[in-house]
Amino acid sequence: MKFISLFLGFLIFLVPLTIAHIDINFLKDDYLAGEIFQAELIVLDHPINELTLGNIEVYDSKGSKLKIGFILQMLAEDNYFLYAKLPSNLQSGTYNLTIKDLYYRTHNILVKKHVTKKFNITQNGTLLTIEPPLFEIIPDDLPDELILIINNEDIKTTNLDITSNQNFIYPIRSTLTIEPGTQRRLFIRIDKSTFKETKTIISLDYDRFYQIPIYPLAQEIAQPSPKLTPTATPQEAGLNFATALNKITTTIKTDEFLESILPLKNDLNSTLKNIQLYLTGDLNKILFVEPENITILDSFRTAILILRLNPSMNATSGLYQGKLIAESGTYKDEIPVIITVEPSEIIIPSPAPASPMPTFKETASPTPFPNPPEEKKFPLVALIVLISLIVVLFLIFYAIKKQSGDKKPPIKK
């Protein structure tokens, strides 16, 4: 019994060294290529380092890392929402979302942890996308309504059933029909007299489904992050790219295609009209932004821009740079963009060690086209298993020896 207690105690000590305490909650059972990926991340034990996009990677079933333009949004301390428009060329199969390199201090030892959760890509169903993938509202400054944009990117007409799990936030209609290649707006009303500070889920049901969460935020979380661009002025703060970056940088191959999304927010208490999106420098040779014009962006609303990098997959190698600019009258925001295109094949005349992965330099947080450095692998798990095996064998040997020592030889008469 004493041996069993010691063994269980050793296992309890061992578990925190290998498992990261993070809940990954996918909002769908599976996804279509081109759909909006949504996941809520809850960090149960507060790590030493802050969770950023540099900690998040996706791998296919063969172990190849994918480039996906994730957006990571903080809802509260240790509570995040992760979303992206999935690449349209993903194949059906199983994929792994990995959160890596979270550091914890355990018994005065610095421990690196990670967690992985599987999700599936399927080809069954109608391809719809939504803008935005979530809503955040401030209880002390509630809007009268929210606007959800639904895009039918399929070739067939789709009928939606729309519901809410709360009676104080509700859609103005319960059904909606969307023709192929069209976009529809869904208005969501908020009853301020009965409002409660709890998460609301708007559900869209068709041959697939979407869940759009509406989070009530604390005032300090809801405040927009300060602009990192030194030239920002109070006037320019009315129209913002909703990112903490002061520039976007990435590196791709000449035959590689990337797709990402970038939120654009109207922080004014009034509607902005005729917002123009354009690129400077030579970025228009390789980068495409959709839409190029936003007719109306209501107050405190967010539009989702789609960034398509090298869609023709035949870019010329070299350096492309300029700015992505959003402008409406006197309101303007801009963000520098630097793109390095490398040859798809590198000919090495003689055997040589593999060249290192290109270094990804962070500014404030990772770019919408993440390209982090390759993780160095350490045999930590193997070392722990070896130590545990040695301890268990020692305890078994000690128990057997003690039992044999307790047996006394019979007394001869």
KAMO-V247454 format. One record per residue. N is the residue number from 0. RES is the residue in one small letter. OMEGA is omega in degrees with one decimal (none if undefined). BURIAL is 1 if it has 24 or more other C-alpha atoms within 12 Angstrom, else 0. Layout:
n: <N | N>
res: <RES | RES>
omega: <OMEGA | OMEGA>
burial: <BURIAL | BURIAL>
This chain:
n: <0 | 1 | 2 | 3 | 4 | 5 | 6 | 7 | 8 | 9 | 10 | 11 | 12 | 13 | 14 | 15 | 16 | 17 | 18 | 19 | 20 | 21 | 22 | 23 | 24 | 25 | 26 | 27 | 28 | 29 | 30 | 31 | 32 | 33 | 34 | 35 | 36 | 37 | 38 | 39 | 40 | 41 | 42 | 43 | 44 | 45 | 46 | 47 | 48 | 49 | 50 | 51 | 52 | 53 | 54 | 55 | 56 | 57 | 58 | 59 | 60 | 61 | 62 | 63 | 64 | 65 | 66 | 67 | 68 | 69 | 70 | 71 | 72 | 73 | 74 | 75 | 76 | 77 | 78 | 79 | 80 | 81 | 82 | 83 | 84 | 85 | 86 | 87 | 88 | 89 | 90 | 91 | 92 | 93 | 94 | 95 | 96 | 97 | 98 | 99 | 100 | 101 | 102 | 103 | 104 | 105 | 106 | 107 | 108 | 109 | 110 | 111 | 112 | 113 | 114 | 115 | 116 | 117 | 118 | 119 | 120 | 121 | 122 | 123 | 124 | 125 | 126 | 127 | 128 | 129 | 130 | 131 | 132 | 133 | 134 | 135 | 136 | 137 | 138 | 139 | 140 | 141 | 142 | 143 | 144 | 145 | 146 | 147 | 148 | 149 | 150 | 151 | 152 | 153 | 154 | 155 | 156 | 157 | 158 | 159 | 160 | 161 | 162 | 163 | 164 | 165 | 166 | 167 | 168 | 169 | 170 | 171 | 172 | 173 | 174 | 175 | 176 | 177 | 178 | 179 | 180 | 181 | 182 | 183 | 184 | 185 | 186 | 187 | 188 | 189 | 190 | 191 | 192 | 193 | 194 | 195 | 196 | 197 | 198 | 199 | 200 | 201 | 202 | 203 | 204 | 205 | 206 | 207 | 208 | 209 | 210 | 211 | 212 | 213 | 214 | 215 | 216 | 217 | 218 | 219 | 220 | 221 | 222 | 223 | 224 | 225 | 226 | 227 | 228 | 229 | 230 | 231 | 232 | 233 | 234 | 235 | 236 | 237 | 238 | 239 | 240 | 241 | 242 | 243 | 244 | 245 | 246 | 247 | 248 | 249 | 250 | 251 | 252 | 253 | 254 | 255 | 256 | 257 | 258 | 259 | 260 | 261 | 262 | 263 | 264 | 265 | 266 | 267 | 268 | 269 | 270 | 271 | 272 | 273 | 274 | 275 | 276 | 277 | 278 | 279 | 280 | 281 | 282 | 283 | 284 | 285 | 286 | 287 | 288 | 289 | 290 | 291 | 292 | 293 | 294 | 295 | 296 | 297 | 298 | 299 | 300 | 301 | 302 | 303 | 304 | 305 | 306 | 307 | 308 | 309 | 310 | 311 | 312 | 313 | 314 | 315 | 316 | 317 | 318 | 319 | 320 | 321 | 322 | 323 | 324 | 325 | 326 | 327 | 328 | 329 | 330 | 331 | 332 | 333 | 334 | 335 | 336 | 337 | 338 | 339 | 340 | 341 | 342 | 343 | 344 | 345 | 346 | 347 | 348 | 349 | 350 | 351 | 352 | 353 | 354 | 355 | 356 | 357 | 358 | 359 | 360 | 361 | 362 | 363 | 364 | 365 | 366 | 367 | 368 | 369 | 370 | 371 | 372 | 373 | 374 | 375 | 376 | 377 | 378 | 379 | 380 | 381 | 382 | 383 | 384 | 385 | 386 | 387 | 388 | 389 | 390 | 391 | 392 | 393 | 394 | 395 | 396 | 397 | 398 | 399 | 400 | 401 | 402 | 403 | 404 | 405 | 406 | 407 | 408 | 409 | 410 | 411 | 412>
res: <m | k | f | i | s | l | f | l | g | f | l | i | f | l | v | p | l | t | i | a | h | i | d | i | n | f | l | k | d | d | y | l | a | g | e | i | f | q | a | e | l | i | v | l | d | h | p | i | n | e | l | t | l | g | n | i | e | v | y | d | s | k | g | s | k | l | k | i | g | f | i | l | q | m | l | a | e | d | n | y | f | l | y | a | k | l | p | s | n | l | q | s | g | t | y | n | l | t | i | k | d | l | y | y | r | t | h | n | i | l | v | k | k | h | v | t | k | k | f | n | i | t | q | n | g | t | l | l | t | i | e | p | p | l | f | e | i | i | p | d | d | l | p | d | e | l | i | l | i | i | n | n | e | d | i | k | t | t | n | l | d | i | t | s | n | q | n | f | i | y | p | i | r | s | t | l | t | i | e | p | g | t | q | r | r | l | f | i | r | i | d | k | s | t | f | k | e | t | k | t | i | i | s | l | d | y | d | r | f | y | q | i | p | i | y | p | l | a | q | e | i | a | q | p | s | p | k | l | t | p | t | a | t | p | q | e | a | g | l | n | f | a | t | a | l | n | k | i | t | t | t | i | k | t | d | e | f | l | e | s | i | l | p | l | k | n | d | l | n | s | t | l | k | n | i | q | l | y | l | t | g | d | l | n | k | i | l | f | v | e | p | e | n | i | t | i | l | d | s | f | r | t | a | i | l | i | l | r | l | n | p | s | m | n | a | t | s | g | l | y | q | g | k | l | i | a | e | s | g | t | y | k | d | e | i | p | v | i | i | t | v | e | p | s | e | i | i | i | p | s | p | a | p | a | s | p | m | p | t | f | k | e | t | a | s | p | t | p | f | p | n | p | p | e | e | k | k | f | p | l | v | a | l | i | v | l | i | s | l | i | v | v | l | f | l | i | f | y | a | i | k | k | q | s | g | d | k | k | p | p | i | k | k>
omega: <178.9 | 178.5 | 179.8 | 179.8 | 178.6 | -179.4 | 178.2 | 178.3 | 178.2 | 178.3 | 178.8 | 177.3 | -174.2 | -173.0 | -177.9 | -178.7 | -172.3 | -173.7 | 174.7 | -176.0 | 179.9 | 172.8 | 174.9 | -176.9 | 175.8 | 179.9 | 175.5 | 175.7 | 176.7 | -175.0 | 169.0 | 170.2 | -178.0 | 178.0 | 175.4 | 176.9 | 179.2 | 176.8 | 174.2 | -178.1 | 178.6 | 179.5 | -172.3 | 176.0 | -174.2 | 179.4 | 178.0 | 179.5 | -179.4 | 177.6 | 176.7 | 178.0 | 177.8 | 178.6 | -169.7 | 179.0 | 175.9 | 179.3 | 173.9 | -174.5 | 178.4 | 179.3 | 178.7 | -179.2 | -179.7 | 173.6 | -179.9 | -176.7 | -178.5 | 167.5 | 179.8 | -175.8 | -179.8 | 177.9 | 178.5 | 178.2 | -179.9 | 177.7 | -172.4 | 173.5 | -176.6 | 178.5 | 179.6 | 167.9 | -176.3 | 176.9 | -177.2 | -178.3 | 178.1 | 178.4 | 176.6 | 179.5 | -177.8 | 179.5 | -178.6 | 169.9 | -176.4 | 171.4 | -169.5 | 170.8 | 169.8 | -173.7 | 179.7 | 175.0 | -178.3 | -179.5 | 179.4 | 176.5 | 178.3 | -174.5 | 176.8 | -176.7 | 174.8 | 176.9 | -179.0 | 175.4 | -175.8 | 168.5 | -173.6 | 170.1 | -178.0 | 176.6 | -174.5 | 174.3 | -178.4 | -178.3 | 172.4 | 171.5 | -176.7 | 176.6 | -5.8 | 179.4 | 177.4 | 173.3 | 173.1 | -178.2 | 179.2 | -176.5 | -179.4 | -179.0 | -174.9 | 170.9 | 177.8 | -178.4 | 174.7 | -179.5 | 176.1 | 178.3 | -178.1 | -179.3 | 174.2 | -179.4 | -178.8 | -177.3 | -179.1 | 178.3 | -176.4 | 176.1 | -177.9 | 165.9 | -171.2 | -179.5 | 174.9 | 178.6 | 177.4 | -179.3 | -179.8 | 169.6 | -171.1 | 175.6 | -178.1 | 176.9 | -176.5 | 177.3 | 179.7 | 177.0 | -178.1 | 179.1 | 179.8 | 176.2 | -179.1 | -178.1 | 178.0 | 175.9 | 175.2 | -179.9 | -177.9 | -176.1 | 177.1 | 176.2 | -174.8 | -176.8 | -178.6 | -175.2 | 175.4 | -177.7 | 177.2 | -177.7 | 177.4 | 177.9 | 171.0 | -176.0 | 173.0 | -178.0 | 173.8 | 175.4 | 167.9 | 178.0 | 169.1 | 168.7 | 179.8 | -178.8 | 174.6 | -174.3 | 168.1 | -174.7 | 170.8 | -174.9 | -176.1 | 177.5 | -173.4 | -179.6 | 179.6 | 179.5 | 178.9 | 178.5 | 179.6 | 179.4 | -174.9 | -175.4 | -178.8 | -180.0 | 178.3 | 179.6 | -179.0 | -176.9 | -179.6 | -179.1 | -171.0 | 162.0 | -172.7 | 178.1 | 178.5 | -179.6 | 166.7 | 170.6 | 177.5 | 177.3 | 175.0 | 177.5 | 179.0 | 174.1 | -177.3 | -178.7 | -177.1 | 180.0 | 177.4 | 176.7 | -177.9 | 176.1 | -179.1 | -179.5 | 173.7 | -170.1 | 171.4 | -178.5 | -178.1 | 175.3 | 179.6 | -177.4 | 171.9 | -177.7 | 174.8 | 177.4 | -179.4 | 175.3 | 179.3 | -177.2 | 175.6 | -178.1 | 179.1 | -178.0 | -177.3 | 175.1 | -172.5 | -175.1 | 179.8 | -176.5 | 176.0 | -4.5 | 175.9 | 179.3 | 175.3 | -174.3 | -178.2 | 171.9 | -175.4 | -177.2 | 178.7 | 177.1 | -179.0 | 172.5 | 179.8 | 176.4 | 176.7 | 178.7 | 179.8 | -176.0 | 179.2 | -178.6 | 179.0 | 177.0 | 177.5 | -177.2 | 173.6 | -178.5 | -178.8 | -178.1 | 177.2 | -179.8 | -178.8 | -179.8 | 167.9 | -172.8 | 171.3 | -173.4 | 174.8 | -177.7 | 179.8 | -178.0 | -172.5 | 169.8 | -179.1 | 178.4 | 178.4 | 179.2 | 177.9 | -177.3 | 176.0 | 178.6 | -179.3 | 177.3 | -178.1 | 179.2 | 176.8 | -178.4 | 179.1 | -174.6 | -179.5 | -179.4 | -179.0 | 177.0 | 179.8 | 179.6 | -178.4 | 176.2 | 178.1 | -177.6 | 175.5 | -177.8 | 178.3 | 171.6 | 176.1 | 176.4 | -174.3 | -178.8 | 175.2 | 172.9 | -171.5 | 178.2 | -173.5 | 178.8 | -179.5 | -177.8 | 173.9 | -175.9 | 175.7 | -176.6 | -177.7 | -177.9 | -180.0 | 179.2 | -179.7 | 179.1 | 179.7 | 179.5 | -179.8 | 179.8 | 179.3 | -179.6 | -179.3 | 179.6 | 178.9 | -179.1 | 178.8 | 179.5 | 179.5 | -178.6 | -179.1 | -178.9 | -179.5 | 179.9 | -180.0 | 179.4 | -179.0 | -179.7 | -179.8 | 179.7 | -179.1 | -179.1 | -179.7 | 177.6 | none>
burial: <0 | 0 | 0 | 0 | 0 | 0 | 0 | 0 | 0 | 0 | 0 | 0 | 0 | 1 | 0 | 1 | 1 | 1 | 1 | 1 | 1 | 1 | 1 | 1 | 1 | 1 | 1 | 1 | 0 | 1 | 1 | 1 | 1 | 1 | 1 | 1 | 1 | 1 | 1 | 1 | 1 | 1 | 1 | 0 | 1 | 0 | 1 | 0 | 0 | 0 | 1 | 1 | 1 | 1 | 1 | 1 | 1 | 1 | 1 | 1 | 0 | 0 | 0 | 0 | 0 | 1 | 1 | 1 | 1 | 1 | 1 | 1 | 1 | 1 | 1 | 0 | 0 | 1 | 1 | 1 | 1 | 1 | 1 | 1 | 1 | 1 | 1 | 1 | 0 | 1 | 0 | 0 | 0 | 0 | 1 | 1 | 1 | 1 | 1 | 1 | 1 | 1 | 1 | 1 | 0 | 0 | 0 | 0 | 0 | 0 | 1 | 1 | 1 | 1 | 1 | 1 | 1 | 1 | 1 | 1 | 1 | 1 | 0 | 0 | 1 | 1 | 1 | 1 | 1 | 1 | 1 | 1 | 1 | 1 | 1 | 1 | 1 | 1 | 1 | 0 | 0 | 1 | 1 | 0 | 1 | 1 | 1 | 1 | 1 | 1 | 1 | 1 | 1 | 1 | 0 | 0 | 0 | 1 | 1 | 1 | 1 | 1 | 1 | 1 | 0 | 1 | 0 | 1 | 1 | 1 | 1 | 1 | 0 | 0 | 0 | 1 | 1 | 1 | 0 | 0 | 0 | 0 | 0 | 1 | 0 | 1 | 1 | 1 | 1 | 1 | 0 | 0 | 0 | 0 | 1 | 0 | 0 | 0 | 1 | 1 | 1 | 1 | 1 | 1 | 1 | 1 | 0 | 1 | 1 | 1 | 1 | 1 | 1 | 1 | 1 | 1 | 1 | 0 | 0 | 0 | 0 | 1 | 0 | 1 | 0 | 0 | 1 | 1 | 0 | 0 | 0 | 0 | 0 | 0 | 0 | 1 | 1 | 1 | 1 | 1 | 1 | 1 | 1 | 1 | 1 | 1 | 1 | 1 | 1 | 1 | 1 | 1 | 1 | 1 | 0 | 1 | 1 | 1 | 1 | 1 | 1 | 1 | 1 | 1 | 1 | 1 | 1 | 0 | 0 | 0 | 1 | 1 | 0 | 0 | 1 | 1 | 1 | 1 | 1 | 0 | 0 | 0 | 1 | 1 | 1 | 1 | 1 | 1 | 1 | 1 | 0 | 0 | 0 | 1 | 0 | 0 | 1 | 1 | 1 | 1 | 1 | 1 | 1 | 1 | 1 | 1 | 1 | 1 | 1 | 1 | 1 | 0 | 0 | 0 | 1 | 0 | 0 | 0 | 1 | 1 | 1 | 1 | 1 | 1 | 1 | 1 | 1 | 1 | 0 | 0 | 1 | 1 | 1 | 1 | 1 | 1 | 1 | 1 | 1 | 1 | 1 | 0 | 0 | 0 | 0 | 0 | 0 | 0 | 0 | 0 | 0 | 0 | 0 | 0 | 0 | 0 | 0 | 0 | 0 | 1 | 0 | 1 | 0 | 0 | 1 | 1 | 1 | 1 | 1 | 1 | 1 | 1 | 0 | 0 | 0 | 0 | 0 | 0 | 0 | 0 | 0 | 0 | 0 | 0 | 0 | 0 | 0 | 1 | 0 | 0 | 0 | 0 | 0 | 0 | 0 | 0 | 0 | 0 | 0 | 0 | 0 | 0 | 0 | 0 | 0 | 0 | 0 | 0 | 0 | 0 | 0 | 0 | 0>
